[in-house]
């Protein structure tokens, strides 16, 4: 993490880190075999699809 001095710099740094983390999670989920999950998403592929959708919306 870079040295942050203003609130706007902090916000930009957090957004950057969030995107980086989501991209890493998406890559990891795509390497796993599809498995059923409990909770909000029925499978690991469904969770990866949602993460991908969120990343695509951030790019717009």
PDB file of N, CA, C and O in Angstrom, chain B, residues numbered from 101:
ATOM      1  N   UNK B 101       0.836  -1.174   0.000  1.00  0.00           N
ATOM      2  CA  UNK B 101       0.000   0.000   0.000  1.00  0.00           C
ATOM      3  C   UNK B 101       0.881   1.237   0.000  1.00  0.00           C
ATOM      4  O   UNK B 101       1.868   1.300   0.732  1.00  0.00           O
ATOM      5  N   UNK B 102       0.529   2.219  -0.817  1.00  0.00           N
ATOM      6  CA  UNK B 102       1.316   3.441  -0.902  1.00  0.00           C
ATOM      7  C   UNK B 102       0.984   4.364   0.260  1.00  0.00           C
ATOM      8  O   UNK B 102      -0.008   4.156   0.959  1.00  0.00           O
ATOM      9  N   UNK B 103       1.802   5.371   0.466  1.00  0.00           N
ATOM     10  CA  UNK B 103       1.547   6.334   1.537  1.00  0.00           C
ATOM     11  C   UNK B 103       0.395   7.240   1.123  1.00  0.00           C
ATOM     12  O   UNK B 103       0.453   7.896   0.082  1.00  0.00           O
ATOM     13  N   UNK B 104      -0.639   7.272   1.936  1.00  0.00           N
ATOM     14  CA  UNK B 104      -1.848   8.027   1.635  1.00  0.00           C
ATOM     15  C   UNK B 104      -1.920   9.209   2.582  1.00  0.00           C
ATOM     16  O   UNK B 104      -1.711   9.068   3.787  1.00  0.00           O
ATOM     17  N   UNK B 105      -2.225  10.403   2.015  1.00  0.00           N
ATOM     18  CA  UNK B 105      -2.247  11.591   2.859  1.00  0.00           C
ATOM     19  C   UNK B 105      -3.599  12.300   2.877  1.00  0.00           C
ATOM     20  O   UNK B 105      -3.873  13.049   3.814  1.00  0.00           O
ATOM     21  N   UNK B 106      -4.436  12.094   1.895  1.00  0.00           N
ATOM     22  CA  UNK B 106      -5.729  12.784   1.868  1.00  0.00           C
ATOM     23  C   UNK B 106      -6.863  11.760   1.786  1.00  0.00           C
ATOM     24  O   UNK B 106      -6.642  10.619   1.380  1.00  0.00           O
ATOM     25  N   UNK B 107      -8.061  12.163   2.165  1.00  0.00           N
ATOM     26  CA  UNK B 107      -9.198  11.241   2.056  1.00  0.00           C
ATOM     27  C   UNK B 107      -9.439  10.739   0.627  1.00  0.00           C
ATOM     28  O   UNK B 107      -9.777   9.571   0.435  1.00  0.00           O
ATOM     29  N   UNK B 108      -9.273  11.591  -0.357  1.00  0.00           N
ATOM     30  CA  UNK B 108      -9.484  11.147  -1.739  1.00  0.00           C
ATOM     31  C   UNK B 108      -8.419  10.146  -2.169  1.00  0.00           C
ATOM     32  O   UNK B 108      -8.717   9.219  -2.922  1.00  0.00           O
ATOM     33  N   UNK B 109      -7.189  10.314  -1.706  1.00  0.00           N
ATOM     34  CA  UNK B 109      -6.142   9.337  -2.004  1.00  0.00           C
ATOM     35  C   UNK B 109      -6.429   8.008  -1.316  1.00  0.00           C
ATOM     36  O   UNK B 109      -6.186   6.943  -1.883  1.00  0.00           O
ATOM     37  N   UNK B 110      -6.946   8.074  -0.092  1.00  0.00           N
ATOM     38  CA  UNK B 110      -7.300   6.857   0.636  1.00  0.00           C
ATOM     39  C   UNK B 110      -8.404   6.102  -0.090  1.00  0.00           C
ATOM     40  O   UNK B 110      -8.340   4.880  -0.227  1.00  0.00           O
ATOM     41  N   UNK B 111      -9.414   6.828  -0.554  1.00  0.00           N
ATOM     42  CA  UNK B 111     -10.515   6.192  -1.285  1.00  0.00           C
ATOM     43  C   UNK B 111     -10.003   5.522  -2.559  1.00  0.00           C
ATOM     44  O   UNK B 111     -10.386   4.390  -2.856  1.00  0.00           O
ATOM     45  N   UNK B 112      -9.155   6.194  -3.302  1.00  0.00           N
ATOM     46  CA  UNK B 112      -8.610   5.631  -4.533  1.00  0.00           C
ATOM     47  C   UNK B 112      -7.764   4.393  -4.241  1.00  0.00           C
ATOM     48  O   UNK B 112      -7.827   3.413  -4.984  1.00  0.00           O
ATOM     49  N   UNK B 113      -6.983   4.428  -3.181  1.00  0.00           N
ATOM     50  CA  UNK B 113      -6.148   3.285  -2.808  1.00  0.00           C
ATOM     51  C   UNK B 113      -7.015   2.093  -2.406  1.00  0.00           C
ATOM     52  O   UNK B 113      -6.727   0.961  -2.795  1.00  0.00           O
ATOM     53  N   UNK B 114      -8.065   2.336  -1.637  1.00  0.00           N
ATOM     54  CA  UNK B 114      -8.957   1.253  -1.232  1.00  0.00           C
ATOM     55  C   UNK B 114      -9.675   0.635  -2.428  1.00  0.00           C
ATOM     56  O   UNK B 114      -9.821  -0.586  -2.488  1.00  0.00           O
ATOM     57  N   UNK B 115     -10.120   1.443  -3.369  1.00  0.00           N
ATOM     58  CA  UNK B 115     -10.775   0.929  -4.573  1.00  0.00           C
ATOM     59  C   UNK B 115      -9.805   0.069  -5.378  1.00  0.00           C
ATOM     60  O   UNK B 115     -10.180  -0.982  -5.899  1.00  0.00           O
ATOM     61  N   UNK B 116      -8.571   0.519  -5.472  1.00  0.00           N
ATOM     62  CA  UNK B 116      -7.557  -0.232  -6.198  1.00  0.00           C
ATOM     63  C   UNK B 116      -7.312  -1.585  -5.536  1.00  0.00           C
ATOM     64  O   UNK B 116      -7.233  -2.607  -6.218  1.00  0.00           O
ATOM     65  N   UNK B 117      -7.191  -1.593  -4.219  1.00  0.00           N
ATOM     66  CA  UNK B 117      -6.948  -2.836  -3.487  1.00  0.00           C
ATOM     67  C   UNK B 117      -8.154  -3.775  -3.587  1.00  0.00           C
ATOM     68  O   UNK B 117      -7.983  -4.990  -3.692  1.00  0.00           O
ATOM     69  N   UNK B 118      -9.374  -3.220  -3.556  1.00  0.00           N
ATOM     70  CA  UNK B 118     -10.580  -4.032  -3.656  1.00  0.00           C
ATOM     71  C   UNK B 118     -10.638  -4.717  -5.015  1.00  0.00           C
ATOM     72  O   UNK B 118     -10.943  -5.907  -5.096  1.00  0.00           O
ATOM     73  N   UNK B 119     -10.353  -3.990  -6.067  1.00  0.00           N
ATOM     74  CA  UNK B 119     -10.367  -4.563  -7.407  1.00  0.00           C
ATOM     75  C   UNK B 119      -9.306  -5.651  -7.538  1.00  0.00           C
ATOM     76  O   UNK B 119      -9.569  -6.710  -8.105  1.00  0.00           O
ATOM     77  N   UNK B 120      -8.130  -5.398  -7.024  1.00  0.00           N
ATOM     78  CA  UNK B 120      -7.043  -6.383  -7.070  1.00  0.00           C
ATOM     79  C   UNK B 120      -7.446  -7.664  -6.347  1.00  0.00           C
ATOM     80  O   UNK B 120      -7.205  -8.763  -6.847  1.00  0.00           O
ATOM     81  N   UNK B 121      -8.060  -7.526  -5.171  1.00  0.00           N
ATOM     82  CA  UNK B 121      -8.481  -8.682  -4.390  1.00  0.00           C
ATOM     83  C   UNK B 121      -9.582  -9.465  -5.108  1.00  0.00           C
ATOM     84  O   UNK B 121      -9.543 -10.695  -5.139  1.00  0.00           O
ATOM     85  N   UNK B 122     -10.559  -8.767  -5.683  1.00  0.00           N
ATOM     86  CA  UNK B 122     -11.629  -9.447  -6.420  1.00  0.00           C
ATOM     87  C   UNK B 122     -11.083 -10.192  -7.637  1.00  0.00           C
ATOM     88  O   UNK B 122     -11.521 -11.305  -7.928  1.00  0.00           O
ATOM     89  N   UNK B 123     -10.137  -9.591  -8.347  1.00  0.00           N
ATOM     90  CA  UNK B 123      -9.538 -10.258  -9.508  1.00  0.00           C
ATOM     91  C   UNK B 123      -8.785 -11.519  -9.078  1.00  0.00           C
ATOM     92  O   UNK B 123      -8.844 -12.540  -9.763  1.00  0.00           O
ATOM     93  N   UNK B 124      -8.083 -11.451  -7.956  1.00  0.00           N
ATOM     94  CA  UNK B 124      -7.351 -12.626  -7.449  1.00  0.00           C
ATOM     95  C   UNK B 124      -8.329 -13.724  -7.033  1.00  0.00           C
ATOM     96  O   UNK B 124      -8.088 -14.902  -7.297  1.00  0.00           O
ATOM     97  N   UNK B 125      -9.422 -13.346  -6.390  1.00  0.00           N
ATOM     98  CA  UNK B 125     -10.439 -14.337  -5.999  1.00  0.00           C
ATOM     99  C   UNK B 125     -11.059 -14.985  -7.228  1.00  0.00           C
ATOM    100  O   UNK B 125     -11.261 -16.199  -7.255  1.00  0.00           O
ATOM    101  N   UNK B 126     -11.360 -14.192  -8.235  1.00  0.00           N
ATOM    102  CA  UNK B 126     -11.947 -14.727  -9.461  1.00  0.00           C
ATOM    103  C   UNK B 126     -11.008 -15.736 -10.108  1.00  0.00           C
ATOM    104  O   UNK B 126     -11.448 -16.800 -10.541  1.00  0.00           O
ATOM    105  N   UNK B 127      -9.730 -15.415 -10.178  1.00  0.00           N
ATOM    106  CA  UNK B 127      -8.764 -16.348 -10.754  1.00  0.00           C
ATOM    107  C   UNK B 127      -8.726 -17.646  -9.956  1.00  0.00           C
ATOM    108  O   UNK B 127      -8.670 -18.729 -10.538  1.00  0.00           O
ATOM    109  N   UNK B 128      -8.755 -17.546  -8.640  1.00  0.00           N
ATOM    110  CA  UNK B 128      -8.713 -18.741  -7.785  1.00  0.00           C
ATOM    111  C   UNK B 128      -9.973 -19.586  -7.964  1.00  0.00           C
ATOM    112  O   UNK B 128      -9.882 -20.807  -8.094  1.00  0.00           O
ATOM    113  N   UNK B 129     -11.140 -18.955  -7.973  1.00  0.00           N
ATOM    114  CA  UNK B 129     -12.384 -19.706  -8.150  1.00  0.00           C
ATOM    115  C   UNK B 129     -12.435 -20.388  -9.510  1.00  0.00           C
ATOM    116  O   UNK B 129     -12.962 -21.494  -9.626  1.00  0.00           O
ATOM    117  N   UNK B 130     -11.900 -19.749 -10.527  1.00  0.00           N
ATOM    118  CA  UNK B 130     -11.919 -20.344 -11.861  1.00  0.00           C
ATOM    119  C   UNK B 130     -10.976 -21.547 -11.976  1.00  0.00           C
ATOM    120  O   UNK B 130     -11.104 -22.337 -12.911  1.00  0.00           O
ATOM    121  N   UNK B 131     -10.049 -21.692 -11.057  1.00  0.00           N
ATOM    122  CA  UNK B 131      -9.147 -22.837 -11.081  1.00  0.00           C
ATOM    123  C   UNK B 131      -9.703 -24.030 -10.306  1.00  0.00           C
ATOM    124  O   UNK B 131      -9.203 -25.147 -10.440  1.00  0.00           O
ATOM    125  N   UNK B 132     -10.724 -23.796  -9.505  1.00  0.00           N
ATOM    126  CA  UNK B 132     -11.340 -24.877  -8.726  1.00  0.00           C
ATOM    127  C   UNK B 132     -12.377 -25.618  -9.566  1.00  0.00           C
ATOM    128  O   UNK B 132     -13.003 -25.023 -10.444  1.00  0.00           O
ATOM    129  N   UNK B 133     -12.558 -26.893  -9.307  1.00  0.00           N
ATOM    130  CA  UNK B 133     -13.687 -27.581  -9.950  1.00  0.00           C
ATOM    131  C   UNK B 133     -14.990 -27.046  -9.358  1.00  0.00           C
ATOM    132  O   UNK B 133     -15.032 -26.645  -8.195  1.00  0.00           O
ATOM    133  N   UNK B 134     -16.040 -27.044 -10.158  1.00  0.00           N
ATOM    134  CA  UNK B 134     -17.323 -26.547  -9.690  1.00  0.00           C
ATOM    135  C   UNK B 134     -17.831 -27.416  -8.546  1.00  0.00           C
ATOM    136  O   UNK B 134     -17.865 -28.642  -8.655  1.00  0.00           O
ATOM    137  N   UNK B 135     -18.222 -26.780  -7.460  1.00  0.00           N
ATOM    138  CA  UNK B 135     -18.751 -27.488  -6.305  1.00  0.00           C
ATOM    139  C   UNK B 135     -19.981 -26.759  -5.789  1.00  0.00           C
ATOM    140  O   UNK B 135     -20.083 -25.536  -5.883  1.00  0.00           O
ATOM    141  N   UNK B 136     -20.908 -27.529  -5.244  1.00  0.00           N
ATOM    142  CA  UNK B 136     -22.069 -26.914  -4.607  1.00  0.00           C
ATOM    143  C   UNK B 136     -21.613 -26.192  -3.344  1.00  0.00           C
ATOM    144  O   UNK B 136     -20.689 -26.624  -2.654  1.00  0.00           O
ATOM    145  N   UNK B 137     -22.285 -25.090  -3.066  1.00  0.00           N
ATOM    146  CA  UNK B 137     -21.993 -24.338  -1.852  1.00  0.00           C
ATOM    147  C   UNK B 137     -23.289 -24.067  -1.108  1.00  0.00           C
ATOM    148  O   UNK B 137     -24.379 -24.180  -1.668  1.00  0.00           O
ATOM    149  N   UNK B 138     -23.155 -23.713   0.140  1.00  0.00           N
ATOM    150  CA  UNK B 138     -24.312 -23.323   0.941  1.00  0.00           C
ATOM    151  C   UNK B 138     -24.299 -21.802   1.040  1.00  0.00           C
ATOM    152  O   UNK B 138     -23.238 -21.178   1.074  1.00  0.00           O
ATOM    153  N   UNK B 139     -25.472 -21.227   1.084  1.00  0.00           N
ATOM    154  CA  UNK B 139     -25.534 -19.785   1.245  1.00  0.00           C
ATOM    155  C   UNK B 139     -26.107 -19.102   0.023  1.00  0.00           C
ATOM    156  O   UNK B 139     -26.987 -19.635  -0.653  1.00  0.00           O
ATOM    157  N   UNK B 140     -25.602 -17.931  -0.246  1.00  0.00           N
ATOM    158  CA  UNK B 140     -26.174 -17.071  -1.289  1.00  0.00           C
ATOM    159  C   UNK B 140     -25.923 -17.574  -2.710  1.00  0.00           C
ATOM    160  O   UNK B 140     -26.669 -17.229  -3.627  1.00  0.00           O
ATOM    161  N   UNK B 141     -24.887 -18.379  -2.901  1.00  0.00           N
ATOM    162  CA  UNK B 141     -24.549 -18.858  -4.238  1.00  0.00           C
ATOM    163  C   UNK B 141     -24.611 -20.381  -4.269  1.00  0.00           C
ATOM    164  O   UNK B 141     -24.077 -21.042  -3.378  1.00  0.00           O
ATOM    165  N   UNK B 142     -25.261 -20.943  -5.292  1.00  0.00           N
ATOM    166  CA  UNK B 142     -25.438 -22.397  -5.328  1.00  0.00           C
ATOM    167  C   UNK B 142     -24.174 -23.180  -5.670  1.00  0.00           C
ATOM    168  O   UNK B 142     -24.097 -24.379  -5.401  1.00  0.00           O
ATOM    169  N   UNK B 143     -23.179 -22.508  -6.264  1.00  0.00           N
ATOM    170  CA  UNK B 143     -21.960 -23.213  -6.660  1.00  0.00           C
ATOM    171  C   UNK B 143     -20.788 -22.243  -6.729  1.00  0.00           C
ATOM    172  O   UNK B 143     -20.961 -21.024  -6.700  1.00  0.00           O
ATOM    173  N   UNK B 144     -19.591 -22.816  -6.822  1.00  0.00           N
ATOM    174  CA  UNK B 144     -18.406 -21.958  -6.959  1.00  0.00           C
ATOM    175  C   UNK B 144     -18.417 -21.218  -8.291  1.00  0.00           C
ATOM    176  O   UNK B 144     -17.920 -20.095  -8.372  1.00  0.00           O
ATOM    177  N   UNK B 145     -18.976 -21.830  -9.342  1.00  0.00           N
ATOM    178  CA  UNK B 145     -19.068 -21.137 -10.628  1.00  0.00           C
ATOM    179  C   UNK B 145     -20.014 -19.945 -10.554  1.00  0.00           C
ATOM    180  O   UNK B 145     -19.754 -18.911 -11.169  1.00  0.00           O
ATOM    181  N   UNK B 146     -21.110 -20.077  -9.809  1.00  0.00           N
ATOM    182  CA  UNK B 146     -22.054 -18.969  -9.647  1.00  0.00           C
ATOM    183  C   UNK B 146     -21.394 -17.805  -8.899  1.00  0.00           C
ATOM    184  O   UNK B 146     -21.603 -16.639  -9.233  1.00  0.00           O
ATOM    185  N   UNK B 147     -20.606 -18.139  -7.898  1.00  0.00           N
ATOM    186  CA  UNK B 147     -19.887 -17.096  -7.162  1.00  0.00           C
ATOM    187  C   UNK B 147     -18.868 -16.408  -8.061  1.00  0.00           C
ATOM    188  O   UNK B 147     -18.754 -15.182  -8.041  1.00  0.00           O
ATOM    189  N   UNK B 148     -18.132 -17.179  -8.846  1.00  0.00           N
ATOM    190  CA  UNK B 148     -17.156 -16.596  -9.776  1.00  0.00           C
ATOM    191  C   UNK B 148     -17.856 -15.712 -10.803  1.00  0.00           C
ATOM    192  O   UNK B 148     -17.331 -14.659 -11.167  1.00  0.00           O
ATOM    193  N   UNK B 149     -19.025 -16.119 -11.274  1.00  0.00           N
ATOM    194  CA  UNK B 149     -19.776 -15.318 -12.250  1.00  0.00           C
ATOM    195  C   UNK B 149     -20.195 -13.984 -11.645  1.00  0.00           C
ATOM    196  O   UNK B 149     -20.153 -12.959 -12.325  1.00  0.00           O
ATOM    197  N   UNK B 150     -20.598 -13.982 -10.383  1.00  0.00           N
ATOM    198  CA  UNK B 150     -20.991 -12.745  -9.717  1.00  0.00           C
ATOM    199  C   UNK B 150     -19.795 -11.827  -9.533  1.00  0.00           C
ATOM    200  O   UNK B 150     -19.903 -10.620  -9.747  1.00  0.00           O
ATOM    201  N   UNK B 151     -18.659 -12.381  -9.139  1.00  0.00           N
ATOM    202  CA  UNK B 151     -17.444 -11.570  -8.992  1.00  0.00           C
ATOM    203  C   UNK B 151     -17.065 -10.966 -10.335  1.00  0.00           C
ATOM    204  O   UNK B 151     -16.720  -9.787 -10.406  1.00  0.00           O
ATOM    205  N   UNK B 152     -17.125 -11.761 -11.404  1.00  0.00           N
ATOM    206  CA  UNK B 152     -16.814 -11.262 -12.741  1.00  0.00           C
ATOM    207  C   UNK B 152     -17.771 -10.135 -13.131  1.00  0.00           C
ATOM    208  O   UNK B 152     -17.346  -9.126 -13.693  1.00  0.00           O
ATOM    209  N   UNK B 153     -19.034 -10.301 -12.839  1.00  0.00           N
ATOM    210  CA  UNK B 153     -20.031  -9.275 -13.152  1.00  0.00           C
ATOM    211  C   UNK B 153     -19.709  -7.966 -12.414  1.00  0.00           C
ATOM    212  O   UNK B 153     -19.788  -6.887 -13.001  1.00  0.00           O
ATOM    213  N   UNK B 154     -19.349  -8.062 -11.136  1.00  0.00           N
ATOM    214  CA  UNK B 154     -18.996  -6.876 -10.363  1.00  0.00           C
ATOM    215  C   UNK B 154     -17.769  -6.175 -10.935  1.00  0.00           C
ATOM    216  O   UNK B 154     -17.725  -4.947 -11.002  1.00  0.00           O
ATOM    217  N   UNK B 155     -16.781  -6.950 -11.343  1.00  0.00           N
ATOM    218  CA  UNK B 155     -15.575  -6.358 -11.934  1.00  0.00           C
ATOM    219  C   UNK B 155     -15.885  -5.674 -13.257  1.00  0.00           C
ATOM    220  O   UNK B 155     -15.339  -4.608 -13.543  1.00  0.00           O
ATOM    221  N   UNK B 156     -16.754  -6.269 -14.069  1.00  0.00           N
ATOM    222  CA  UNK B 156     -17.124  -5.669 -15.348  1.00  0.00           C
ATOM    223  C   UNK B 156     -17.873  -4.355 -15.129  1.00  0.00           C
ATOM    224  O   UNK B 156     -17.683  -3.405 -15.889  1.00  0.00           O
ATOM    225  N   UNK B 157     -18.717  -4.289 -14.107  1.00  0.00           N
ATOM    226  CA  UNK B 157     -19.452  -3.061 -13.815  1.00  0.00           C
ATOM    227  C   UNK B 157     -18.515  -1.963 -13.333  1.00  0.00           C
ATOM    228  O   UNK B 157     -18.734  -0.790 -13.634  1.00  0.00           O
ATOM    229  N   UNK B 158     -17.477  -2.324 -12.590  1.00  0.00           N
ATOM    230  CA  UNK B 158     -16.513  -1.327 -12.125  1.00  0.00           C
ATOM    231  C   UNK B 158     -15.758  -0.692 -13.284  1.00  0.00           C
ATOM    232  O   UNK B 158     -15.362   0.470 -13.202  1.00  0.00           O
ATOM    233  N   UNK B 159     -15.557  -1.441 -14.359  1.00  0.00           N
ATOM    234  CA  UNK B 159     -14.800  -0.937 -15.508  1.00  0.00           C
ATOM    235  C   UNK B 159     -15.599   0.055 -16.347  1.00  0.00           C
ATOM    236  O   UNK B 159     -15.023   0.811 -17.129  1.00  0.00           O
ATOM    237  N   UNK B 160     -16.925   0.056 -16.188  1.00  0.00           N
ATOM    238  CA  UNK B 160     -17.773   0.960 -16.983  1.00  0.00           C
ATOM    239  C   UNK B 160     -17.744   2.360 -16.463  1.00  0.00           C
ATOM    240  O   UNK B 160     -18.403   3.239 -17.018  1.00  0.00           O
TER     241      UNK B 160
END
